[in-house]
Each structure stands twice: as structure tokens, then as C-alpha cells.
Amino acid sequence: MSYKLAIVGRPNVGKSTLFNRLAGRKLAIVDDTPGVTRDRRIHAARLYDLEFEVIDTAGLEQGAPETLSGRMRAQTETAIDEADLVLFMMDAKAGVLPDDRTFAEVVRRSGKPVVLVANKAEARGASGGMLEAWELGLGEPVPISAEHGQGLPDLREAIIAALGEERAFGEDEDASDEAAAEVLIGEDIADPDDETEAAYDDSKPLRIAVVGRPNAGKSTLINALIGEERLLTGPEAGITRDSISVDWDWRGRRIRLFDTAGMRRKAKVQEKLEKLSVADGLRAIRFAEIVVIVFDATIPFEKQDLQIADLIVREGRAPVIAFNKWDLIDNPQQHLAELREKTDRLLPQARGIRAVTVSAETGRGLDRLMEAIIETHKTWNRRISTGRLNRWLEGIIAHHPPPAVAGRRLKIKYITQAKTRPPGFVVSCSRPEAMPQSYVRYLVNSLRDSFDMPGVPIRLVLRASDNPFAGRARKPG
């Protein structure tokens, strides 16, 4: 049976560094700036032969409930409630500070088993801080260095002692699922001549990333979808920093949602911390299948919105647009017509992209958004048999044959689908380097219309047909 460990403590004691160490990957953003982590992040982890889930939390800070620090503290207290064991971390180099004492009392009141972790124990002068740690009344401190990986055997022994051997060595049922979730996208077609169209498999988990400009309402949208205040939200722009994954079940379908940091124009991203946040968001896009682009309906189609959409198409992910804050629109019918016209005109590379009006605050349109996501995912996974494709190609060429280039007409021999996710096609033709891009676009748009593939990227590769006489010397006459 799996169990959860929550890492808590005041800001900048090394919680995210230990989280990354236990998770085995650099998932959480780490920086010297205090208060980098704001949301709680859960991930499968391992410490030698122990397997569990670890929760990274925001640094415990004093603040009124309505302030950002107060909301961050509420998220951390929720993590403590969810956890089976609390790792209370302090900085051995800095010693015990007043905040450590305050938050040690919060952890004690929770009644959860606690392991006191003294981080940065390799630093000069850390022994004094180790002695002070006894004052917290949380038992013997375990000296470690999360950055250098020192002291982890002692941490393992302390976890076993706190939980008991039977609980500590329980099997983690979700470990295999976690590994499977990190597979990159792209499936080759095993038999392109198979005329049967594969049925859509709705039993597989679906990975959805939610992206957009700062303050578009991404975290609020995810909270509304899952029906709980899982992610930190508020009027301040740029609250989310890490890409946080949330597991959810929608109509029996397992879904993993990725919340990402708001993406500003590249020229405005100067701080190292924001660059790390944007890089983390880009990683979430690459591992997602569907990417929901959240537009602020009151100020849609900013240049950055279009650049985000273009990036998603170039990465080969399936985009869906959510026009959020629809409850603030005064003339919805007229505004909707304008948005549809702009979507078609400004995003020709994803023609027919599904766009849904939603309000994360009121919950309006969320079911329609999820239905659009499922339909887009089906299209993104679509496979068309070679027979159907070549029957289509005959009609297309008869209606609009390839142009002549340098006095010689280009010939197209056949087409086949090589991959799905996104749909990828190979066209065999003479002189592929001479084929005009306008004719390639014509083929892609005709494919999209004829086989009902709106709004997803379509890859079309031109290849020269094999010439059996190529390279053979001509015999003298």
C-alpha cells in the first residue's frame, strides 16, 4: 500500500532539492530565492528500497488568509493533512529561527508522525544548528545534504522507525503507471495497408497541459474542472511557477492535468526564475497529448497567444482553445462571431481548431470543453488506410494536378500514413525538392477536409520514388 511523505518547513531550507532527489528527476524548480515553490506537487519517489509518494510544499509563512503567503500556507496545511508522514526540514547552517518554532508547533498539532530533517549539514558551523534542532521537540534531527545526497541512509532508517516496517515496505501500486506516463508521443503505423480503422481506445490515461499568458485563469480552470481548490489562485499575475500535475477522473477516464506558469513575450522574460518556469512549462507541453490554450476572452489574440498556439502546433500536440472569463462579456453573441472569425484568420496552421467559451469562476462550459478535448484527441490519433488515401489522391490530382516546374510536370505516385499522434503522411513523387509549398498546403488542407481532421497538426513529407535505373551507367550506342 502506497503512503505519502510531505516535506514542510520555512522558505529556502532545501525542500524542493530533497523532493527532486527523492523523485529521481529535476521536477521542482530550485533557486536561491526564498519562496520559489508555491503550489504543492506530488510525485512517485524512491529512497533505496522504500517506495512512496512525496509532496513538495510552499515554505510555511506568516500571513493573513487572503494574502498570497496566507493562501500558500493553506496549501501546505492541506498537504500535511493528506500525508502519512511529515518530513519537517530546517537549515542546520542557519540554526533554529523563530519561524521554525512556530511551524514546528503547527506540525505537532497535526498529530502526524514527524521526522526532523536537518539539511545543509555538510556546511561549516552546522553542528551548532544541529544541537539547536533538539529545541523544536520533534525528536532527534537527521543530518543530511539534499544537494549532495549525504545522510540518506539515516533518513531511510528514520522513516522506517516513524512508520513501522510493515507500512514502510508496502508496495507502490502506481510506480508502473508513473513510468508509463513519461513516454514521449509518436506512434508508427505497423501495417499501413490494413484497411480496418483502429477503434479509439478510451481506457488509456490522457495527458492534458493547460497553457496561456499570465493571469488568463489556468489554475482557476483546473480547480473548477476537478472540483477542489487544488492549485493556488488569486488576482496576482504569475502565481504559478512549477508545472504541477493533477490526477483526475472524468466520466471514468483517467486524466492527468498539467498546470503551467504563464508565458510572457520572450523579450520580457529577464529573471532567471521566470526563465526556469517557462522552460518547465515547455517541458509539460512536450509530454502532453492535448494542450488547452487559455485565452482571456476580454483581451484575446494578443501576439503572445498566437505564438503559444504556433509553438504547440510545431511540437505536434493537439491544441484546444478555451476562451475564459466569458462571464465578463457584455454582448456574447456578437463577441463569439468575432472570435470565430479571428480564430480562422489568425491560426491557419491549425484550421478548424476547436474553441470553447468557458468561465472558470462560474463553471460554465466545462463539460463542452472536455468533450472538445476528447474529440480532438480522437482526431489526433486517427489512422487512414493506404487504400482510402490513394483513392482520395486520384480524385485530388484529377481536380487539381501538380504544376509544371521548369517545363516538366511533377508526378505524384502514391501516399501512405506513416504515423499518428499527430497524423503524418508520406507522399512519393518525382522531384520533391521542386514541389511548391502552395501545392503542399493544398494537399494538407484537402486531407483535413476530406478525412475530417480539424484543428490538429498534419505532417506531410515528400519523398522521391525509387528509380531502379538510378546510378547505372548508360551503355554506348
C-alpha positions as CSV (number, residue, x, y, z in Angstrom):
1,M,0.0,0.0,0.0
2,S,1.4,3.4,-1.0
3,Y,1.9,6.2,1.5
4,K,2.7,9.9,1.3
5,L,5.5,12.0,2.7
6,A,5.1,15.7,2.9
7,I,8.2,17.9,3.1
8,V,7.5,21.1,5.0
9,G,9.5,23.9,6.6
10,R,10.1,27.6,6.3
11,P,11.2,29.1,2.9
12,N,14.7,28.3,1.4
13,V,15.7,25.4,3.6
14,G,16.0,23.0,0.6
15,K,12.6,21.3,0.4
16,S,12.5,21.2,-3.4
17,T,16.1,20.0,-3.6
18,L,15.2,17.0,-1.4
19,F,12.0,16.5,-3.4
20,N,14.0,16.3,-6.7
21,R,16.5,13.9,-5.0
22,L,13.7,11.5,-3.9
23,A,11.8,11.8,-7.2
24,G,14.9,11.0,-9.1
25,R,14.4,13.9,-11.5
26,K,14.7,17.7,-11.5
27,L,11.0,18.3,-11.5
28,A,10.6,21.2,-9.0
29,I,12.3,24.5,-9.8
30,V,15.2,25.2,-7.4
31,D,16.7,28.6,-6.8
32,D,18.4,30.6,-4.0
33,T,15.4,33.0,-4.0
34,P,13.1,32.2,-1.0
35,G,9.6,31.2,-1.8
36,V,10.1,29.7,-5.2
37,T,7.6,26.9,-4.6
38,R,4.0,28.0,-4.3
39,D,1.8,25.0,-5.2
40,R,2.1,21.6,-3.7
41,R,3.5,19.0,-6.0
42,I,3.0,15.2,-5.7
43,H,5.2,12.6,-7.4
44,A,6.2,9.0,-7.1
45,A,9.5,8.7,-5.2
46,R,12.1,6.1,-4.0
47,L,14.7,6.1,-1.2
48,Y,16.8,2.9,-1.7
49,D,14.2,0.1,-1.2
50,L,11.4,2.4,0.1
51,E,8.7,3.5,-2.5
52,F,6.2,6.2,-1.7
53,E,4.7,9.4,-2.9
54,V,6.4,12.7,-1.9
55,I,4.7,16.1,-1.6
56,D,6.7,19.2,-2.2
57,T,5.2,22.2,-0.4
58,A,5.5,26.0,-0.3
59,G,7.6,27.4,2.6
60,L,5.4,28.0,5.6
61,E,5.0,31.7,6.0
62,Q,3.0,34.0,8.3
63,G,0.2,36.0,6.6
64,A,-3.5,36.8,6.6
65,P,-5.6,34.1,4.9
66,E,-6.5,36.4,1.9
67,T,-2.8,37.2,1.1
68,L,-0.6,35.2,-1.2
69,S,1.5,33.9,1.7
70,G,-1.7,33.0,3.6
71,R,-3.0,31.0,0.6
72,M,0.3,29.3,0.2
73,R,0.3,28.3,3.9
74,A,-3.3,26.9,3.4
75,Q,-1.9,24.7,0.6
76,T,0.9,23.4,2.9
77,E,-1.6,22.6,5.7
78,T,-3.7,20.6,3.2
79,A,-0.5,18.7,2.3
80,I,0.1,17.9,6.0
81,D,-3.5,16.6,6.3
82,E,-3.0,14.4,3.2
83,A,0.4,13.0,4.3
84,D,1.0,9.8,6.3
85,L,4.4,11.2,7.5
86,V,5.8,14.7,7.7
87,L,9.5,15.5,7.0
88,F,10.0,18.7,8.9
89,M,13.1,20.4,7.3
90,M,15.3,23.0,9.0
91,D,18.5,24.6,7.9
92,A,21.4,23.3,10.1
93,K,23.7,26.1,8.8
94,A,21.3,28.9,9.9
95,G,20.1,27.2,13.1
96,V,16.6,27.4,14.6
97,L,14.8,30.6,13.7
98,P,11.5,31.9,15.2
99,D,9.5,30.7,12.2
100,D,10.9,27.1,12.7
101,R,9.5,27.1,16.2
102,T,6.1,28.5,15.1
103,F,5.7,25.9,12.3
104,A,7.0,23.0,14.4
105,E,4.0,23.7,16.6
106,V,1.7,23.5,13.6
107,V,3.2,20.1,12.6
108,R,2.9,18.8,16.2
109,R,-0.8,19.8,16.4
110,S,-1.5,17.8,13.2
111,G,-0.8,14.6,15.2
112,K,1.1,13.1,12.2
113,P,4.3,11.1,12.6
114,V,7.2,13.5,12.1
115,V,10.9,13.1,11.1
116,L,13.0,16.2,11.8
117,V,15.5,16.7,8.9
118,A,18.5,19.0,9.4
119,N,19.5,20.0,5.8
120,K,22.8,21.6,4.7
121,A,24.6,19.5,7.5
122,E,27.8,19.4,5.4
123,A,28.3,23.2,5.9
124,R,30.9,24.6,8.3
125,G,29.2,25.5,11.6
126,A,26.2,23.2,11.0
127,S,26.9,21.3,14.2
128,G,25.6,24.2,16.3
129,G,22.3,24.3,14.3
130,M,22.0,20.5,14.9
131,L,22.1,21.0,18.6
132,E,19.6,23.8,18.5
133,A,17.2,21.5,16.5
134,W,16.5,19.5,19.6
135,E,14.7,22.5,21.0
136,L,11.9,22.0,18.4
137,G,10.7,19.0,20.4
138,L,10.3,16.8,17.2
139,G,12.9,14.2,18.2
140,E,16.4,13.5,17.0
141,P,17.4,15.6,13.9
142,V,18.6,13.6,10.9
143,P,21.6,15.4,9.3
144,I,21.5,15.3,5.5
145,S,22.7,17.3,2.5
146,A,19.9,17.2,-0.1
147,E,22.1,18.9,-2.7
148,H,25.0,16.3,-2.4
149,G,23.0,13.3,-1.4
150,Q,24.6,12.8,2.0
151,G,22.8,11.3,5.0
152,L,20.1,9.5,3.0
153,P,20.7,6.1,4.7
154,D,20.0,7.7,8.1
155,L,16.8,9.3,6.6
156,R,15.7,5.9,5.4
157,E,16.1,4.4,8.9
158,A,14.2,7.3,10.4
159,I,11.3,6.9,8.0
160,I,11.1,3.2,8.8
161,A,11.2,3.9,12.5
162,A,8.4,6.5,12.2
163,L,6.0,4.4,10.1
164,G,6.9,0.9,11.2
165,E,8.4,-1.7,8.9
166,E,5.1,-3.2,7.7
167,R,3.9,0.2,6.4
168,A,7.2,1.5,5.2
169,F,7.9,-1.5,2.9
170,G,4.4,-1.6,1.4
171,E,4.3,-1.9,-2.4
172,D,3.7,1.2,-4.5
173,E,0.9,0.3,-6.9
174,D,1.3,3.4,-9.0
175,A,5.0,3.2,-9.9
176,S,4.4,1.4,-13.2
177,D,1.8,4.0,-14.2
178,E,4.2,6.8,-13.4
179,A,6.8,5.4,-15.7
180,A,4.3,4.8,-18.5
181,A,3.1,8.4,-18.2
182,E,6.5,9.8,-19.2
183,V,6.6,8.2,-22.7
184,L,7.1,10.6,-25.5
185,I,4.5,11.0,-28.1
186,G,4.6,9.5,-31.6
187,E,3.4,6.1,-32.8
188,D,4.5,4.4,-36.0
189,I,1.9,2.6,-38.1
190,A,2.7,-1.1,-38.1
191,D,0.7,-2.1,-41.2
192,P,-0.2,0.9,-43.5
193,D,-2.1,-1.4,-45.9
194,D,-4.6,-2.6,-43.2
195,E,-8.0,-1.4,-44.4
196,T,-9.6,-1.6,-41.0
197,E,-9.6,1.6,-39.0
198,A,-8.5,1.1,-35.4
199,A,-11.1,1.9,-32.8
200,Y,-10.4,4.7,-30.4
201,D,-9.1,3.4,-27.0
202,D,-10.8,5.5,-24.3
203,S,-9.3,3.3,-21.5
204,K,-5.8,4.9,-21.7
205,P,-4.9,7.8,-19.4
206,L,-5.0,11.2,-21.1
207,R,-2.4,13.9,-20.5
208,I,-3.6,17.5,-20.8
209,A,-1.4,20.6,-20.4
210,V,-3.1,24.0,-19.7
211,V,-1.1,26.9,-21.0
212,G,-1.5,30.6,-21.7
213,R,-0.4,34.1,-20.8
214,P,-0.1,35.2,-17.1
215,N,-3.5,35.7,-15.3
216,A,-5.6,34.1,-18.0
217,G,-7.1,31.8,-15.4
218,K,-5.3,28.5,-16.0
219,S,-5.1,27.4,-12.3
220,T,-8.7,28.5,-11.7
221,L,-9.8,26.5,-14.7
222,I,-8.1,23.3,-13.4
223,N,-9.6,23.8,-9.9
224,A,-13.1,24.2,-11.5
225,L,-12.6,21.0,-13.5
226,I,-11.6,18.8,-10.6
227,G,-14.0,20.5,-8.2
228,E,-11.5,21.4,-5.5
229,E,-9.0,24.2,-4.6
230,R,-6.0,22.1,-5.6
231,L,-3.9,24.9,-7.1
232,L,-3.1,28.3,-5.7
233,T,-5.0,31.1,-7.4
234,G,-5.6,34.8,-7.0
235,P,-5.7,38.2,-8.7
236,E,-1.8,38.4,-8.8
237,A,-0.3,37.6,-12.2
238,G,2.4,34.9,-12.3
239,I,1.4,32.9,-9.1
240,T,2.2,29.5,-10.7
241,R,5.9,28.8,-11.2
242,D,6.3,25.0,-11.3
243,S,4.4,22.8,-13.8
244,I,2.1,20.9,-11.4
245,S,0.4,17.7,-12.4
246,V,-3.0,16.8,-11.0
247,D,-4.6,13.3,-11.5
248,W,-8.4,13.4,-12.1
249,D,-11.2,11.1,-13.3
250,W,-13.7,12.4,-15.8
251,R,-16.6,10.1,-16.7
252,G,-14.5,7.0,-15.9
253,R,-11.5,8.3,-17.9
254,R,-8.2,8.8,-16.1
255,I,-6.7,12.2,-16.8
256,R,-3.6,13.9,-15.8
257,L,-3.8,17.7,-15.9
258,F,-0.6,19.9,-16.0
259,D,-0.9,23.4,-14.8
260,T,1.9,25.7,-16.2
261,A,3.4,29.1,-15.5
262,G,2.1,32.0,-17.6
263,M,4.2,32.6,-20.7
264,R,5.1,36.2,-21.4
265,R,6.9,37.5,-24.5
266,K,10.5,36.3,-24.7
267,A,11.8,39.9,-24.5
268,K,10.0,40.5,-21.2
269,V,11.4,37.3,-19.6
270,Q,14.5,38.6,-17.9
271,E,14.7,37.0,-14.4
272,K,16.3,33.6,-14.1
273,L,13.4,32.3,-12.1
274,E,10.8,33.1,-14.8
275,K,13.0,31.5,-17.5
276,L,13.1,28.3,-15.4
277,S,9.3,28.5,-15.1
278,V,8.8,28.9,-18.8
279,A,11.2,26.1,-19.5
280,D,9.2,23.8,-17.2
281,G,6.0,24.8,-19.0
282,L,7.6,23.9,-22.4
283,R,8.5,20.5,-21.0
284,A,4.9,19.9,-19.9
285,I,3.8,20.7,-23.5
286,R,6.2,18.2,-24.9
287,F,4.9,15.4,-22.6
288,A,1.2,16.3,-23.1
289,E,-1.1,14.9,-25.7
290,I,-3.7,17.7,-25.7
291,V,-2.8,21.3,-24.9
292,V,-5.6,23.7,-23.8
293,I,-4.6,27.3,-24.6
294,V,-6.5,29.6,-22.2
295,F,-7.3,32.9,-23.8
296,D,-8.6,35.8,-21.7
297,A,-11.9,36.5,-23.6
298,T,-11.8,40.2,-22.6
299,I,-8.4,40.7,-24.4
300,P,-8.0,37.7,-26.7
301,F,-5.5,37.1,-29.6
302,E,-2.6,39.1,-28.2
303,K,0.6,38.4,-30.1
304,Q,1.8,36.0,-27.3
305,D,-1.4,34.0,-27.6
306,L,-0.7,33.3,-31.3
307,Q,3.0,32.5,-30.6
308,I,1.9,29.9,-27.9
309,A,-0.5,28.3,-30.3
310,D,2.1,28.2,-33.1
311,L,4.6,26.6,-30.7
312,I,2.1,23.8,-29.8
313,V,1.4,23.1,-33.5
314,R,5.1,22.9,-34.3
315,E,5.6,20.5,-31.3
316,G,2.9,18.3,-32.9
317,R,0.5,18.5,-29.9
318,A,-3.3,18.7,-30.3
319,P,-4.5,22.2,-29.4
320,V,-7.9,23.3,-28.0
321,I,-8.8,26.9,-27.2
322,A,-10.6,27.9,-24.0
323,F,-11.9,31.4,-24.1
324,N,-12.1,32.0,-20.3
325,K,-13.8,34.8,-18.3
326,W,-16.9,34.6,-20.6
327,D,-19.0,35.7,-17.6
328,L,-17.4,39.2,-18.1
329,I,-18.5,39.6,-21.7
330,D,-21.4,42.0,-22.3
331,N,-22.5,41.1,-25.8
332,P,-21.7,37.4,-26.1
333,Q,-23.3,36.6,-29.5
334,Q,-21.5,39.4,-31.3
335,H,-18.3,38.7,-29.5
336,L,-18.4,35.0,-30.3
337,A,-18.8,35.7,-34.0
338,E,-15.8,38.0,-33.9
339,L,-13.7,35.4,-32.0
340,R,-14.6,32.7,-34.6
341,E,-13.6,34.9,-37.5
342,K,-10.3,35.8,-35.8
343,T,-9.5,32.2,-34.9
344,D,-9.9,31.1,-38.6
345,R,-7.9,34.1,-39.9
346,L,-5.1,34.2,-37.3
347,L,-4.5,30.5,-36.8
348,P,-4.4,29.0,-40.4
349,Q,-1.8,26.4,-39.3
350,A,-4.5,24.7,-37.1
351,R,-7.5,25.3,-39.4
352,G,-10.7,24.2,-37.7
353,I,-9.2,24.3,-34.2
354,R,-11.9,23.6,-31.6
355,A,-12.6,26.6,-29.4
356,V,-15.0,26.7,-26.4
357,T,-16.2,29.6,-24.3
358,V,-15.9,28.9,-20.6
359,S,-16.0,30.6,-17.2
360,A,-13.7,29.0,-14.6
361,E,-15.3,31.2,-11.9
362,T,-18.9,30.1,-12.6
363,G,-18.2,26.6,-14.0
364,R,-19.9,27.4,-17.3
365,G,-18.8,25.4,-20.4
366,L,-16.5,22.9,-18.7
367,D,-18.3,19.8,-20.0
368,R,-18.2,21.2,-23.5
369,L,-14.5,21.9,-23.1
370,M,-13.8,18.3,-22.0
371,E,-16.0,17.0,-25.0
372,A,-13.9,19.1,-27.4
373,I,-10.7,17.7,-25.8
374,I,-11.8,14.1,-26.4
375,E,-12.9,14.8,-30.0
376,T,-9.6,16.5,-30.7
377,H,-7.7,13.5,-29.1
378,K,-9.6,11.1,-31.4
379,T,-8.7,13.2,-34.4
380,W,-5.0,13.3,-33.3
381,N,-5.0,9.5,-33.1
382,R,-6.8,8.9,-36.4
383,R,-5.3,6.4,-38.9
384,I,-6.4,6.2,-42.5
385,S,-5.7,3.1,-44.6
386,T,-3.4,3.4,-47.7
387,G,-6.3,2.3,-50.0
388,R,-8.6,5.1,-48.9
389,L,-5.8,7.6,-49.1
390,N,-4.8,6.7,-52.7
391,R,-8.4,6.7,-53.9
392,W,-8.6,10.2,-52.4
393,L,-5.3,11.1,-54.1
394,E,-6.6,10.1,-57.6
395,G,-9.6,12.5,-57.2
396,I,-7.4,15.3,-55.9
397,I,-4.9,15.0,-58.8
398,A,-7.7,14.8,-61.4
399,H,-9.3,18.0,-59.9
400,H,-6.0,20.0,-59.4
401,P,-2.9,18.3,-60.9
402,P,0.6,19.2,-59.6
403,P,2.1,22.2,-61.5
404,A,4.9,22.0,-64.1
405,V,8.2,23.3,-62.8
406,A,11.0,24.3,-65.3
407,G,8.8,22.9,-68.1
408,R,8.4,19.4,-66.6
409,R,5.2,18.3,-64.8
410,L,5.6,16.9,-61.3
411,K,4.2,13.4,-60.8
412,I,2.7,12.1,-57.6
413,K,2.8,8.3,-57.3
414,Y,1.1,7.4,-54.0
415,I,0.5,8.4,-50.4
416,T,0.6,6.5,-47.2
417,Q,0.2,7.3,-43.5
418,A,3.4,6.6,-41.6
419,K,2.4,7.7,-38.1
420,T,-0.3,9.1,-35.8
421,R,-0.2,11.5,-32.8
422,P,-0.1,13.8,-34.9
423,P,-1.1,12.3,-38.2
424,G,1.9,12.0,-40.5
425,F,1.8,11.2,-44.2
426,V,4.5,10.3,-46.8
427,V,3.9,11.3,-50.5
428,S,6.0,9.6,-53.1
429,C,6.6,11.9,-56.0
430,S,9.1,13.0,-58.7
431,R,11.5,15.8,-57.7
432,P,10.2,16.5,-54.2
433,E,12.6,19.5,-53.8
434,A,10.7,21.3,-56.7
435,M,7.2,20.8,-55.3
436,P,5.8,24.3,-54.5
437,Q,4.7,24.9,-50.9
438,S,1.4,26.2,-52.1
439,Y,0.6,22.7,-53.5
440,V,1.8,21.0,-50.3
441,R,-0.7,23.3,-48.4
442,Y,-3.4,22.3,-50.9
443,L,-2.8,18.6,-50.2
444,V,-2.8,19.2,-46.4
445,N,-6.0,21.2,-46.4
446,S,-7.7,18.7,-48.7
447,L,-6.6,15.9,-46.3
448,R,-8.0,17.8,-43.4
449,D,-11.4,18.4,-45.1
450,S,-11.8,15.0,-46.8
451,F,-11.0,12.9,-43.7
452,D,-12.4,15.2,-41.0
453,M,-9.3,16.2,-39.2
454,P,-9.9,19.8,-38.0
455,G,-7.6,21.6,-35.7
456,V,-4.7,19.1,-35.4
457,P,-1.2,19.4,-36.9
458,I,-0.8,17.3,-40.0
459,R,2.8,16.4,-41.1
460,L,3.3,15.8,-44.9
461,V,6.8,14.5,-46.1
462,L,7.7,14.3,-49.8
463,R,10.0,11.6,-50.9
464,A,11.4,10.7,-54.3
465,S,10.1,7.4,-55.7
466,D,12.7,4.7,-56.1
467,N,14.3,4.6,-59.6
468,P,15.6,1.1,-60.4
469,F,17.9,2.6,-63.0
470,A,19.4,5.3,-60.8
471,G,23.2,5.1,-60.7
472,R,23.6,2.7,-63.6
473,A,25.9,3.8,-66.4
474,R,24.3,4.3,-69.8
475,K,25.5,1.7,-72.4
476,P,27.3,3.2,-75.5
477,G,25.0,3.1,-78.6
